[in-house]
Amino acid sequence: MRYLALFIIFSVNQLVYAQEKFLFSKEANPIVYANIYSKDFGTVSNEEGVFEISRFHDRDSIMISHIGYHRLTISKKQLFLLDTVYLEPNHIVLNEVVIGGFSARDTLSKAISRISNNYFVDPYNSLGLYRQHLVEDEIGVEMAETYVLSYHPKYKKNQSGQAKILSGKSTKNYSEFRLQTVGGVIPIINGTDVVKNQQGILNPDVIENYQSSFEGIIDDDFYVISFKAKQEADIDTNRYGKLYIEKNSLAIIQVEINSDKEKLSRINEGLEIIRADIPEFFTADIQTIVKYRKAKNGKYVLSFVYAVNELLGIYKGNTKNYKSNVKYIMTDIKTKDVEKIKSNYDAEVPFILQDKNMSSNEFWFENNSEFIFSNKERNILRDIENQNQ
């Protein structure tokens, strides 16, 4: 019987590893945050290009897409037999002469006007995985992960959705300056869906504050448009980045946003430390990647958010550097029998303290099939475990 048990354990481990795949370029570089989805389920590759396929159905046709590579469609049965998937790079033309008379500004204006045509505008529910961690001076001090049911109301500019924690787990917070993250998934869903909410350069009311430029075209399929503040002295317009726009539909399928560190520094210089007896925190950098993918009806929906917020903490003459990292992966979407929900947590309370819906797990194991932990995240958990001893 002992040999049978060992055989069963060995077989299960083989199956688990067979479900984990690597996504690489032809040069053997990992392809990070690629959309990997079928008509019923979606995930993304992690920082090492690793993804998991156990949630896909055996008969699924799986689409693998990344803005820099040729899209690949493959069956789960074919994918199961592979250890590594290689994608061919897209051809990028970086010459404005290729498109005579192209206007980045006009293209952006048209893309904004077509939001209601290109994106899912009726109410829907989505299921997703939300993961966040906090690092203090390169040492992990907090991590939380939740499965979330969200309600997205009928499309209207600045219309807010709701999110309900279904289950989750969190560590304690070991920040020396007691920095704790608040908000959780609601600000991510409402605040980073920059296309449907028409934020920043996509806001017709402030588009005049930005300068947009054509950067190139990818495989004759996607325009690449960069943006930055029109006036260098305008410190309130402190974001720059890139938009990737589908050529035929003018759907914005990816947005990359960075903060102007020099402008943030100037803003921070104008701030005063109000109380010396408690830590003060100042934003040093913000980076965001927002991705969209097509739903069953061919309309685009929010599929992935990656957000990093770097902070400088000051307390009693000492300083510490913080990096808050958030990822949200939309895994499932429901468009029929849509359920209106009410959020079951307080966005003003530190996210890891949502005791009703989150279990505290200092020594947790990876048990999700939506988004594989990266080595960096494993190291952060190891840091936290060491501080708990």
Buried (B, 14 or more C-beta within 10 A) or exposed (E): EEEEEEEEEEEEEEEEEBBBBBBBBEEEEBBBBBBBBBBEBBBBBBBBBBBBBEBBEEEBEBBBBBBBBBBBEBBBEEBBEEEEBBBEBBEBBEEBEEBEEBEBBEBBBEBBEBBEEBBBBEBBBBBBBBBBBBBBEEBBBBBBBBBBBBBBBEBEEEEBBBBBBEEBBBBBBBBBBEBBBEBBBBBBBBBBBBBBBBBBBBBEEBBEBBBBEBBBBBBEBBBBBBBBBEEEEEBEBBBBBBBBBBBEBBBBBBBBBBBBBEBBBEBEEEEEEEEEEEBBBBBBBBBBBBBBBBBEEEBBBBBBBBBBBBBBBBBEEEEBEBBBBBBBBBBBBEBEEBEEBEBBBEBEBBBBBBEEBBEEBBEBEEEBBBBBBBEBBEBBBEBBBEBEE
